[in-house]
Amino acid sequence: MGKILFIRGGAIGDFILTMPAIQLVRQTLPEARIEVLGYETITSVAKASSLVQATRSIEHGPMAGFFVPEGKLDSELMDYFASFSVVISYLYDSAGFFRANVERCKVGTFIQGPHRIDESKEDESAAVQLAKPLETLAMFLEKAYVKLPDGCGKKGQAPLSDQGPVSVRPRIALHPGSGSALKNWSLEGWVEVAEKLQQKFPIVEFLVISGEAEERSIGDCLALLDQAAVNWRHLEHVALPEVAGELQQCDLFLGHDSGISHLAAACGLPALLLFGPSNEKIWAPQNPAVQVIKAPEGDLSRIDVDGVVGKAVGMLACG
């Protein structure tokens, strides 16, 4: 089938939810060259994991011409699109201008994927919905998640102790935020969980992960962890493949409905996720090592600290 292009904007979680579709193409057509047009800070994780051969920035200025009817198209971009046998786009294109302009480049097959997930389809997770368009190519998704290969990113720092079983020295990743404050449990709740886990595992190390969404709140979180005498290390302003490398050295991930949670699950890390108003049947990672605590009536303030600690201890024991 030659070269295949996925076009995917959106945030970290949106892209990782699309990776099962990319993986399906890779497994079905192992000799095909697959590329991604998107935000390179995000799509880099697909290249690092060898799912795709190349990525390109969707923020390239001349791309603008493809979003207007009969736009003046950049010749280099026209040649770029023309080099693909199949283009699968998840961009919002209600009027069809982008599709029409790409088809002007003589692309063999253009497939329009959903730009938005249908939350009324509770029997179809987001990853399943994003892979549906591939059925036109006789490709059917069986596994709605990806497992990134070990070492796909730069190795992080070693745990505090390199001796003893995980029951003695767990390393726990904590992402206390998300893209929406409505999806977040209280910082005080997370700090209390960390404090109680440290009481059970005295030389535990917490790897606290933050991004742009947590810039205002992460200082408060770290200050509270200090007050509780919790042992932590902070990871920020790091490329996604390197975050993946750090996560692959952890024993457990704690978080919410967020892109970093999807990355942790894709790393094969046991993940305990707190879900509030969002529908976990659609948005939770489908990886088998993921467990969800659903807030009663979607109210995260009603989640019990001891219940989170008990789940986390059980997952560490199983891991």
C-alpha atoms as a printed R data frame, in Angstrom:
    type eleno elety resid chain resno       x      y      z
1   ATOM     1    CA   MET     A     1   0.000  0.000  0.000
2   ATOM     2    CA   GLY     A     2   3.020  2.289 -0.067
3   ATOM     3    CA   LYS     A     3   3.050  5.266  2.274
4   ATOM     4    CA   ILE     A     4   0.316  6.040  4.808
5   ATOM     5    CA   LEU     A     5  -0.208  9.354  6.579
6   ATOM     6    CA   PHE     A     6  -2.116  9.928  9.820
7   ATOM     7    CA   ILE     A     7  -3.112 13.531 10.510
8   ATOM     8    CA   ARG     A     8  -3.868 14.070 14.176
9   ATOM     9    CA   GLY     A     9  -4.030 17.254 16.216
10  ATOM    10    CA   GLY     A    10  -5.246 17.436 19.802
11  ATOM    11    CA   ALA     A    11  -3.587 16.928 23.163
12  ATOM    12    CA   ILE     A    12  -1.466 14.053 24.492
13  ATOM    13    CA   GLY     A    13  -4.404 11.827 25.409
14  ATOM    14    CA   ASP     A    14  -6.080 12.367 22.037
15  ATOM    15    CA   PHE     A    15  -2.974 11.194 20.228
16  ATOM    16    CA   ILE     A    16  -2.300  8.172 22.441
17  ATOM    17    CA   LEU     A    17  -5.921  7.108 21.981
18  ATOM    18    CA   THR     A    18  -5.240  7.185 18.235
19  ATOM    19    CA   MET     A    19  -2.101  5.058 18.530
20  ATOM    20    CA   PRO     A    20  -4.026  1.732 18.547
21  ATOM    21    CA   ALA     A    21  -5.269  2.656 15.065
22  ATOM    22    CA   ILE     A    22  -1.701  3.398 13.964
23  ATOM    23    CA   GLN     A    23  -0.554  0.142 15.543
24  ATOM    24    CA   LEU     A    24  -3.267 -1.752 13.660
25  ATOM    25    CA   VAL     A    25  -1.944 -0.423 10.353
26  ATOM    26    CA   ARG     A    26   1.639 -1.210 11.375
27  ATOM    27    CA   GLN     A    27   0.731 -4.809 12.268
28  ATOM    28    CA   THR     A    28  -1.423 -5.340  9.178
29  ATOM    29    CA   LEU     A    29   1.048 -3.736  6.770
30  ATOM    30    CA   PRO     A    30   4.484 -4.208  8.338
31  ATOM    31    CA   GLU     A    31   6.291 -3.088  5.170
32  ATOM    32    CA   ALA     A    32   4.339  0.162  4.793
33  ATOM    33    CA   ARG     A    33   5.935  3.499  5.622
34  ATOM    34    CA   ILE     A    34   3.747  5.301  8.153
35  ATOM    35    CA   GLU     A    35   4.106  8.983  8.949
36  ATOM    36    CA   VAL     A    36   2.206 11.370 11.234
37  ATOM    37    CA   LEU     A    37   1.336 15.017 10.696
38  ATOM    38    CA   GLY     A    38   0.604 16.604 14.080
39  ATOM    39    CA   TYR     A    39   2.188 18.393 17.013
40  ATOM    40    CA   GLU     A    40   5.718 17.053 17.066
41  ATOM    41    CA   THR     A    41   6.148 17.427 20.820
42  ATOM    42    CA   ILE     A    42   3.345 14.853 21.119
43  ATOM    43    CA   THR     A    43   3.808 12.655 18.047
44  ATOM    44    CA   SER     A    44   7.470 12.132 18.993
45  ATOM    45    CA   VAL     A    45   6.394  9.277 21.259
46  ATOM    46    CA   ALA     A    46   5.112  7.324 18.228
47  ATOM    47    CA   LYS     A    47   8.432  7.775 16.434
48  ATOM    48    CA   ALA     A    48  10.421  6.839 19.543
49  ATOM    49    CA   SER     A    49   8.389  3.634 19.845
50  ATOM    50    CA   SER     A    50   8.976  2.778 16.148
51  ATOM    51    CA   LEU     A    51   5.263  2.791 15.320
52  ATOM    52    CA   VAL     A    52   5.950  5.400 12.636
53  ATOM    53    CA   GLN     A    53   8.980  6.237 10.548
54  ATOM    54    CA   ALA     A    54   8.605 10.019 10.515
55  ATOM    55    CA   THR     A    55   6.609 12.922 11.926
56  ATOM    56    CA   ARG     A    56   5.971 16.415 10.613
57  ATOM    57    CA   SER     A    57   4.611 19.562 12.242
58  ATOM    58    CA   ILE     A    58   1.040 20.519 11.482
59  ATOM    59    CA   GLU     A    59   1.927 24.077 12.504
60  ATOM    60    CA   HIS     A    60   3.872 24.670  9.281
61  ATOM    61    CA   GLY     A    61   2.689 28.056  7.958
62  ATOM    62    CA   PRO     A    62   1.810 27.062  4.366
63  ATOM    63    CA   MET     A    63  -0.644 24.477  5.731
64  ATOM    64    CA   ALA     A    64  -3.143 27.320  6.125
65  ATOM    65    CA   GLY     A    65  -3.931 27.263  2.436
66  ATOM    66    CA   PHE     A    66  -5.413 23.774  2.756
67  ATOM    67    CA   PHE     A    67  -8.198 25.017  5.035
68  ATOM    68    CA   VAL     A    68  -9.863 27.446  2.609
69  ATOM    69    CA   PRO     A    69 -11.949 26.537 -0.457
70  ATOM    70    CA   GLU     A    70  -9.828 26.244 -3.578
71  ATOM    71    CA   GLY     A    71  -6.908 27.589 -1.546
72  ATOM    72    CA   LYS     A    72  -3.551 28.469 -3.006
73  ATOM    73    CA   LEU     A    73  -1.552 25.392 -2.153
74  ATOM    74    CA   ASP     A    74   2.135 25.274 -1.370
75  ATOM    75    CA   SER     A    75   3.868 23.178 -4.035
76  ATOM    76    CA   GLU     A    76   6.163 21.418 -1.555
77  ATOM    77    CA   LEU     A    77   3.178 20.396  0.582
78  ATOM    78    CA   MET     A    78   1.309 19.245 -2.515
79  ATOM    79    CA   ASP     A    79   4.215 16.946 -3.346
80  ATOM    80    CA   TYR     A    80   4.275 15.781  0.279
81  ATOM    81    CA   PHE     A    81   0.598 14.763  0.289
82  ATOM    82    CA   ALA     A    82   0.864 13.274 -3.201
83  ATOM    83    CA   SER     A    83   3.542 10.875 -1.953
84  ATOM    84    CA   PHE     A    84   0.986  9.000  0.200
85  ATOM    85    CA   SER     A    85  -1.280  6.207 -0.964
86  ATOM    86    CA   VAL     A    86  -3.625  6.710  1.994
87  ATOM    87    CA   VAL     A    87  -4.294  9.754  4.162
88  ATOM    88    CA   ILE     A    88  -6.302  9.328  7.384
89  ATOM    89    CA   SER     A    89  -7.308 12.660  8.899
90  ATOM    90    CA   TYR     A    90  -8.903 13.397 12.273
91  ATOM    91    CA   LEU     A    91  -9.002 17.154 11.743
92  ATOM    92    CA   TYR     A    92 -12.245 19.098 12.122
93  ATOM    93    CA   ASP     A    93 -13.356 19.705  8.538
94  ATOM    94    CA   SER     A    94 -17.134 20.154  8.535
95  ATOM    95    CA   ALA     A    95 -17.199 21.919  5.167
96  ATOM    96    CA   GLY     A    96 -14.760 19.478  3.586
97  ATOM    97    CA   PHE     A    97 -12.295 22.169  2.476
98  ATOM    98    CA   PHE     A    98  -9.230 20.360  3.810
99  ATOM    99    CA   ARG     A    99 -10.235 17.059  2.258
100 ATOM   100    CA   ALA     A   100 -10.950 18.668 -1.126
101 ATOM   101    CA   ASN     A   101  -7.585 20.402 -1.157
102 ATOM   102    CA   VAL     A   102  -5.682 17.257 -0.176
103 ATOM   103    CA   GLU     A   103  -7.501 15.341 -2.901
104 ATOM   104    CA   ARG     A   104  -6.327 18.013 -5.360
105 ATOM   105    CA   CYS     A   105  -2.846 16.635 -4.630
106 ATOM   106    CA   LYS     A   106  -3.884 13.308 -6.222
107 ATOM   107    CA   VAL     A   107  -3.854 11.303 -2.993
108 ATOM   108    CA   GLY     A   108  -4.994  7.744 -3.673
109 ATOM   109    CA   THR     A   109  -7.398  7.316 -0.746
110 ATOM   110    CA   PHE     A   110  -8.566  9.908  1.795
111 ATOM   111    CA   ILE     A   111 -10.277  8.637  4.955
112 ATOM   112    CA   GLN     A   112 -12.019 11.031  7.326
113 ATOM   113    CA   GLY     A   113 -11.825  9.989 10.965
114 ATOM   114    CA   PRO     A   114 -13.922 11.434 13.801
115 ATOM   115    CA   HIS     A   115 -12.662 14.725 15.207
116 ATOM   116    CA   ARG     A   116 -14.870 14.234 18.264
117 ATOM   117    CA   ILE     A   117 -15.743 11.147 20.299
118 ATOM   118    CA   ASP     A   118 -19.412 10.174 20.508
119 ATOM   119    CA   GLU     A   119 -19.998  9.850 24.259
120 ATOM   120    CA   SER     A   120 -23.398  8.237 23.731
121 ATOM   121    CA   LYS     A   121 -21.633  5.047 22.539
122 ATOM   122    CA   GLU     A   122 -20.664  3.594 25.908
123 ATOM   123    CA   ASP     A   123 -19.910  0.233 24.314
124 ATOM   124    CA   GLU     A   124 -17.200  1.809 22.151
125 ATOM   125    CA   SER     A   125 -14.189  3.311 23.908
126 ATOM   126    CA   ALA     A   126 -12.517  6.341 22.376
127 ATOM   127    CA   ALA     A   127  -9.724  4.191 20.935
128 ATOM   128    CA   VAL     A   128 -12.274  1.903 19.264
129 ATOM   129    CA   GLN     A   129 -14.133  4.857 17.730
130 ATOM   130    CA   LEU     A   130 -10.901  6.361 16.415
131 ATOM   131    CA   ALA     A   131  -9.983  3.080 14.708
132 ATOM   132    CA   LYS     A   132 -13.422  2.566 13.108
133 ATOM   133    CA   PRO     A   133 -12.565  4.362  9.837
134 ATOM   134    CA   LEU     A   134  -9.902  1.734  9.122
135 ATOM   135    CA   GLU     A   135 -12.660 -0.809  8.582
136 ATOM   136    CA   THR     A   136 -12.988  0.662  5.081
137 ATOM   137    CA   LEU     A   137  -9.531 -0.828  4.504
138 ATOM   138    CA   ALA     A   138 -10.651 -4.183  5.984
139 ATOM   139    CA   MET     A   139  -8.706 -3.522  9.182
140 ATOM   140    CA   PHE     A   140 -10.545 -4.299 12.416
141 ATOM   141    CA   LEU     A   141  -9.257 -3.338 15.838
142 ATOM   142    CA   GLU     A   142  -8.964 -6.183 18.330
143 ATOM   143    CA   LYS     A   143  -6.777 -4.532 20.966
144 ATOM   144    CA   ALA     A   144  -7.812 -0.999 21.962
145 ATOM   145    CA   TYR     A   145  -4.499 -0.054 23.541
146 ATOM   146    CA   VAL     A   146  -0.788  0.084 22.832
147 ATOM   147    CA   LYS     A   147   2.197 -1.151 24.817
148 ATOM   148    CA   LEU     A   148   5.252  0.991 24.182
149 ATOM   149    CA   PRO     A   149   8.483 -0.999 23.937
150 ATOM   150    CA   ASP     A   150  10.823 -0.854 26.904
151 ATOM   151    CA   GLY     A   151  13.464  1.798 26.492
152 ATOM   152    CA   CYS     A   152  11.456  3.802 23.920
153 ATOM   153    CA   GLY     A   153  12.542  6.966 25.704
154 ATOM   154    CA   LYS     A   154  15.610  8.244 27.467
155 ATOM   155    CA   LYS     A   155  16.236  6.372 30.696
156 ATOM   156    CA   GLY     A   156  15.476  8.362 33.804
157 ATOM   157    CA   GLN     A   157  17.243  8.457 37.107
158 ATOM   158    CA   ALA     A   158  17.608  5.257 39.098
159 ATOM   159    CA   PRO     A   159  15.322  4.693 42.080
160 ATOM   160    CA   LEU     A   160  16.631  5.735 45.488
161 ATOM   161    CA   SER     A   161  17.368  2.132 46.393
162 ATOM   162    CA   ASP     A   162  18.432 -0.590 43.997
163 ATOM   163    CA   GLN     A   163  18.142 -3.340 46.557
164 ATOM   164    CA   GLY     A   164  15.178 -5.282 47.860
165 ATOM   165    CA   PRO     A   165  11.826 -6.320 46.368
166 ATOM   166    CA   VAL     A   166   9.190 -3.857 45.188
167 ATOM   167    CA   SER     A   167   7.232 -4.442 48.411
168 ATOM   168    CA   VAL     A   168  10.101 -2.688 50.203
169 ATOM   169    CA   ARG     A   169  11.138  0.023 47.735
170 ATOM   170    CA   PRO     A   170   8.310  0.958 45.362
171 ATOM   171    CA   ARG     A   171   8.704  3.883 43.011
172 ATOM   172    CA   ILE     A   172   5.362  5.586 42.440
173 ATOM   173    CA   ALA     A   173   4.588  8.140 39.730
174 ATOM   174    CA   LEU     A   174   2.000 10.784 40.636
175 ATOM   175    CA   HIS     A   175   0.374 13.209 38.207
176 ATOM   176    CA   PRO     A   176  -1.879 15.376 40.397
177 ATOM   177    CA   GLY     A   177  -3.493 17.312 37.544
178 ATOM   178    CA   SER     A   178  -5.170 17.100 34.143
179 ATOM   179    CA   GLY     A   179  -6.400 19.392 31.413
180 ATOM   180    CA   SER     A   180  -9.452 20.365 33.470
181 ATOM   181    CA   ALA     A   181  -9.795 21.306 37.129
182 ATOM   182    CA   LEU     A   182 -13.141 19.463 37.162
183 ATOM   183    CA   LYS     A   183 -11.262 16.177 36.640
184 ATOM   184    CA   ASN     A   184  -8.855 16.732 39.540
185 ATOM   185    CA   TRP     A   185  -8.995 15.379 43.068
186 ATOM   186    CA   SER     A   186  -7.770 17.706 45.813
187 ATOM   187    CA   LEU     A   187  -4.038 18.174 46.327
188 ATOM   188    CA   GLU     A   188  -4.644 17.475 50.011
189 ATOM   189    CA   GLY     A   189  -6.143 14.099 49.094
190 ATOM   190    CA   TRP     A   190  -3.130 13.109 47.008
191 ATOM   191    CA   VAL     A   191  -0.684 14.268 49.678
192 ATOM   192    CA   GLU     A   192  -2.497 12.234 52.334
193 ATOM   193    CA   VAL     A   193  -2.350  9.183 50.069
194 ATOM   194    CA   ALA     A   194   1.382  9.727 49.532
195 ATOM   195    CA   GLU     A   195   1.956 10.146 53.260
196 ATOM   196    CA   LYS     A   196   0.128  6.912 54.105
197 ATOM   197    CA   LEU     A   197   1.898  4.966 51.372
198 ATOM   198    CA   GLN     A   198   5.231  6.199 52.701
199 ATOM   199    CA   GLN     A   199   4.269  4.948 56.147
200 ATOM   200    CA   LYS     A   200   3.773  1.500 54.626
201 ATOM   201    CA   PHE     A   201   6.872  1.672 52.398
202 ATOM   202    CA   PRO     A   202   9.384  3.922 54.217
203 ATOM   203    CA   ILE     A   203  11.863  4.274 51.359
204 ATOM   204    CA   VAL     A   204   9.302  4.845 48.614
205 ATOM   205    CA   GLU     A   205  10.126  7.481 46.005
206 ATOM   206    CA   PHE     A   206   7.364  9.579 44.443
207 ATOM   207    CA   LEU     A   207   7.994 10.848 40.941
208 ATOM   208    CA   VAL     A   208   5.720 13.909 40.673
209 ATOM   209    CA   ILE     A   209   4.922 14.767 37.054
210 ATOM   210    CA   SER     A   210   3.572 18.132 35.939
211 ATOM   211    CA   GLY     A   211   2.922 19.932 32.671
212 ATOM   212    CA   GLU     A   212   1.547 23.235 31.473
213 ATOM   213    CA   ALA     A   213  -1.858 22.547 33.043
214 ATOM   214    CA   GLU     A   214  -0.275 22.290 36.517
215 ATOM   215    CA   GLU     A   215   2.084 25.276 36.353
216 ATOM   216    CA   ARG     A   216   0.014 27.269 38.851
217 ATOM   217    CA   SER     A   217  -0.761 24.458 41.268
218 ATOM   218    CA   ILE     A   218   2.346 22.266 41.284
219 ATOM   219    CA   GLY     A   219   4.197 24.540 43.691
220 ATOM   220    CA   ASP     A   220   1.400 24.128 46.239
221 ATOM   221    CA   CYS     A   221   1.486 20.358 45.766
222 ATOM   222    CA   LEU     A   222   5.236 20.119 46.322
223 ATOM   223    CA   ALA     A   223   5.023 22.374 49.383
224 ATOM   224    CA   LEU     A   224   2.346 20.121 50.894
225 ATOM   225    CA   LEU     A   225   4.477 17.040 50.175
226 ATOM   226    CA   ASP     A   226   7.382 18.712 51.974
227 ATOM   227    CA   GLN     A   227   5.187 19.523 54.963
228 ATOM   228    CA   ALA     A   228   4.185 15.854 55.113
229 ATOM   229    CA   ALA     A   229   7.867 14.823 54.844
230 ATOM   230    CA   VAL     A   230   7.126 12.800 51.704
231 ATOM   231    CA   ASN     A   231  10.120 11.833 49.585
232 ATOM   232    CA   TRP     A   232   9.600 13.193 46.063
233 ATOM   233    CA   ARG     A   233  11.346 14.123 42.837
234 ATOM   234    CA   HIS     A   234   9.762 16.506 40.342
235 ATOM   235    CA   LEU     A   235   9.647 15.896 36.579
236 ATOM   236    CA   GLU     A   236   8.682 18.877 34.413
237 ATOM   237    CA   HIS     A   237   9.469 20.409 31.025
238 ATOM   238    CA   VAL     A   238  10.604 17.034 29.677
239 ATOM   239    CA   ALA     A   239   9.954 15.561 26.219
240 ATOM   240    CA   LEU     A   240   7.320 12.814 26.117
241 ATOM   241    CA   PRO     A   241   9.729  9.998 25.171
242 ATOM   242    CA   GLU     A   242  11.802 10.881 28.229
243 ATOM   243    CA   VAL     A   243   8.692 10.941 30.428
244 ATOM   244    CA   ALA     A   244   7.919  7.464 29.059
245 ATOM   245    CA   GLY     A   245  11.438  6.341 29.967
246 ATOM   246    CA   GLU     A   246  10.917  7.563 33.532
247 ATOM   247    CA   LEU     A   247   7.500  5.921 33.812
248 ATOM   248    CA   GLN     A   248   8.868  2.582 32.622
249 ATOM   249    CA   GLN     A   249  11.053  2.489 35.732
250 ATOM   250    CA   CYS     A   250   8.120  2.981 38.119
251 ATOM   251    CA   ASP     A   251   6.011  0.376 39.881
252 ATOM   252    CA   LEU     A   252   2.685  2.245 40.004
253 ATOM   253    CA   PHE     A   253   1.043  5.340 38.548
254 ATOM   254    CA   LEU     A   254  -1.537  7.503 40.332
255 ATOM   255    CA   GLY     A   255  -3.564 10.062 38.413
256 ATOM   256    CA   HIS     A   256  -6.796 11.234 36.830
257 ATOM   257    CA   ASP     A   257  -8.369 11.286 33.379
258 ATOM   258    CA   SER     A   258  -5.375 12.855 31.629
259 ATOM   259    CA   GLY     A   259  -2.958 12.442 28.754
260 ATOM   260    CA   ILE     A   260  -0.112 11.502 31.098
261 ATOM   261    CA   SER     A   261  -2.325  8.727 32.509
262 ATOM   262    CA   HIS     A   262  -2.719  7.375 28.975
263 ATOM   263    CA   LEU     A   263   1.042  7.557 28.506
264 ATOM   264    CA   ALA     A   264   1.631  5.681 31.778
265 ATOM   265    CA   ALA     A   265  -0.823  2.970 30.742
266 ATOM   266    CA   ALA     A   266   0.854  2.697 27.333
267 ATOM   267    CA   CYS     A   267   4.150  2.146 29.149
268 ATOM   268    CA   GLY     A   268   2.604 -0.983 30.700
269 ATOM   269    CA   LEU     A   269   2.611  0.608 34.138
270 ATOM   270    CA   PRO     A   270  -0.084 -0.477 36.643
271 ATOM   271    CA   ALA     A   271  -2.214  2.661 36.897
272 ATOM   272    CA   LEU     A   272  -4.829  3.683 39.445
273 ATOM   273    CA   LEU     A   273  -6.967  6.479 38.016
274 ATOM   274    CA   LEU     A   274  -9.591  8.606 39.732
275 ATOM   275    CA   PHE     A   275 -12.500  9.517 37.460
276 ATOM   276    CA   GLY     A   276 -15.005 12.233 38.263
277 ATOM   277    CA   PRO     A   277 -17.432 13.653 35.683
278 ATOM   278    CA   SER     A   278 -15.901 11.981 32.613
279 ATOM   279    CA   ASN     A   279 -17.107  8.559 31.471
280 ATOM   280    CA   GLU     A   280 -14.459  5.969 32.256
281 ATOM   281    CA   LYS     A   281 -16.051  3.463 29.838
282 ATOM   282    CA   ILE     A   282 -15.087  5.770 26.991
283 ATOM   283    CA   TRP     A   283 -12.065  7.698 28.249
284 ATOM   284    CA   ALA     A   284 -10.144  5.368 30.566
285 ATOM   285    CA   PRO     A   285  -7.127  3.594 29.042
286 ATOM   286    CA   GLN     A   286  -8.054  0.053 28.037
287 ATOM   287    CA   ASN     A   287  -4.689 -1.409 29.093
288 ATOM   288    CA   PRO     A   288  -5.205 -4.461 31.326
289 ATOM   289    CA   ALA     A   289  -3.101 -3.067 34.207
290 ATOM   290    CA   VAL     A   290  -5.373 -0.030 34.643
291 ATOM   291    CA   GLN     A   291  -7.867  0.222 37.493
292 ATOM   292    CA   VAL     A   292 -10.374  3.037 37.945
293 ATOM   293    CA   ILE     A   293 -11.992  4.463 41.048
294 ATOM   294    CA   LYS     A   294 -15.167  6.196 39.894
295 ATOM   295    CA   ALA     A   295 -16.276  9.086 42.099
296 ATOM   296    CA   PRO     A   296 -19.827  8.696 43.476
297 ATOM   297    CA   GLU     A   297 -22.130 10.724 41.225
298 ATOM   298    CA   GLY     A   298 -19.018 12.120 39.543
299 ATOM   299    CA   ASP     A   299 -18.061 14.099 42.659
300 ATOM   300    CA   LEU     A   300 -14.330 13.641 43.252
301 ATOM   301    CA   SER     A   301 -14.573 15.119 46.747
302 ATOM   302    CA   ARG     A   302 -16.450 11.953 47.781
303 ATOM   303    CA   ILE     A   303 -13.503  9.663 47.044
304 ATOM   304    CA   ASP     A   304 -12.106  8.174 50.237
305 ATOM   305    CA   VAL     A   305  -8.369  8.458 50.916
306 ATOM   306    CA   ASP     A   306  -8.167  5.057 52.587
307 ATOM   307    CA   GLY     A   307  -9.896  3.465 49.619
308 ATOM   308    CA   VAL     A   308  -7.251  4.887 47.263
309 ATOM   309    CA   VAL     A   309  -4.438  3.767 49.571
310 ATOM   310    CA   GLY     A   310  -5.899  0.254 49.870
311 ATOM   311    CA   LYS     A   311  -6.194 -0.084 46.072
312 ATOM   312    CA   ALA     A   312  -2.674  1.196 45.575
313 ATOM   313    CA   VAL     A   313  -1.198 -1.209 48.124
314 ATOM   314    CA   GLY     A   314  -3.062 -4.107 46.499
315 ATOM   315    CA   MET     A   315  -1.774 -3.186 43.053
316 ATOM   316    CA   LEU     A   316   1.795 -2.938 44.332
317 ATOM   317    CA   ALA     A   317   1.453 -6.364 45.919
318 ATOM   318    CA   CYS     A   318   0.167 -7.858 42.667
319 ATOM   319    CA   GLY     A   319   2.856 -6.076 40.644
